[in-house]
């Protein structure tokens, strides 16, 4: 069986802490990746986003740029809590990303994911930008 890079990331960081699971579903994003995901439910402490698994991706309130709303979609980064082994999401992109990527040169092609439009321009993440998952 050939394992692609996304599967390898999932095997290294399973989506459910403490559980050994076999999955045939393909996630919309693996640990360390960004995705545009829709909110399925909200609670006082978090939001739950559809990322392609039966269990939704938890985005704690502390990791939400603005309070998430059911039915709306947001750009999130899938992160791994090193202490618990649990996967979670964050959309506090401006707080966690290097705004001046050092390995980017003029004319270089990048993949962009736009996550906001402001008075001064368009906000996007690319395949080179250094975005760290916040410690929980």
C-alpha positions, 0 to 999 in steps of 0.5 A, a space after each residue: 500500500 502506498 501512503 501519500 504525504 497527507 496520510 503520513 501526517 495523519 498516521 503520525 498525528 491521529 485525529 483522536 487522542 488515545 484512540 487507535 482508529 482506522 479511517 478511510 475518510 480524507 481530511 480537508 486538512 492535516 496537522 500543520 495545514 490550513 483549510 477553509 472549514 464550515 462551523 457545524 456547532 458552537 458551545 460557550 467554550 468552542 466551535 466545532 468545524 467539519 474537517 471531513 471526519 465523524 468527530 468535528 475539529 474543535 476550535 477553542 474560544 481562545 483560538 478564535 479571532 472572532 466568535 464563530 457562527 454556525 453555518 459560516 466558514 473560516 480559514 483555520 490551521 489544524 494544530 496538535 496539542 503536544 501535551 494531550 496529543 489532541 488535534 485542534 484548530 486555530 483561526 488566530 492567524 495574524 497572531 501566530 504567523 510571521 508577517 514578513 516571510 524570509 524565504 520568499 523571493 520576488 517572482 516566486 510562485 506560491 499557493 495562497 489562501 485568502 482569509 480576510 480583506 481589510 482597508 489596507 489590503 488582502 490578508 492571505 497565508 501561503 505555502 511558505 509562511 511560518 505560522 506556529 500553532 499556539 501553545 495551549 
